[in-house]
Amino acid sequence: MMQTRVAVIAIVVENPDSAADVNRLLHEAADFILGRMGLPYRERGVNLISVAIDAPQDVISALSGKIGALPGVSAKTAYSNVVTEE
């Protein structure tokens, strides 16, 4: 039995060269992603991405960590208290 959590990952991309890697990592986690919203803030030269996810906690933290380790990218995760046994 697997335990999953609902969370939101907030991503700020300041380095456009890292955008392809962010998208690749999100694509790899596509089975867990409920939805995503991206906002280009051209006036400031950043992209803001919000990702809703329902996955095991280790998957969520690994994804957020990999994304946040990219050059010019920040990622923070907010976890809900919604935990499901699957």
N, C-alpha and C positions, 0 to 999 in steps of 0.2 A: 504494500500500500504506500502511495506517495502522497506527501503533504505539500500543498501549494499555497502561495500567498498572493494577494492582489497588491500591486504597487504601481507607482508612477515614477519614471525616470525623467528628470529634467536635464537636457543637454544644451550646452552653449558652445557653438562652433565658431571660433575666431579665426582659425586658419583654414581657408578654403581648400588647401591641399589635403586636408584630413577628411573632407566630406565623403569621398569614395570609401574610405576605410570605415567610417561611421555607418554608412549604408550597408556595407558588406556584413558587418557585425550584426546589425539589426536584421538583415535578411537571414542570417544563420539562426536567429532566434525566432523566426517568423511563426513557428508553431505555437509559441507562447504569447505572442503579442496580440492584444485585443484591438489596438488602434494606435495611430500616431498622428501628430499634427506638427507641421513644420512652418515656421514663420521666418521668411527672410527679412532682416532689418537692414536694408541696403544703406540707409543714411549713416548707420554706425558700423557697417561692415561685418555684422554677425548674423548667424542663423540660430534660431531658437527652436528646439525640438522637444516635444512632450510625448512620452511613450507609456501607454497603459499596458500592463503585463500581468499575467496570472501564471506563475511558474514556481518551481521549488526555490527556496530562498538562496541556495548556492548558485543556481542558474542566474537569478536576478543580480546577486552581488558580483558574480564573475563578469556578467555582461556590462554592468555599470563600471566596474574596475577597468576592463579592457578599453571601453570607450573613453573613460577619463584619463587613461594613460597615453592617449594619442596626443601628438603635439598640437597645442592651441585649442584643446577641447576640455571642457569641464563637464562632469556628470555628478548629479546628486540624486539619491533615491529616497522617496517617502513611502514607507510601508503602511498598509492598512492592518487592522486587526483581524481581517477576514482570512481565515485559514481553512482549507478544505482538504479532506482526505479523499484521495482518488484511488 
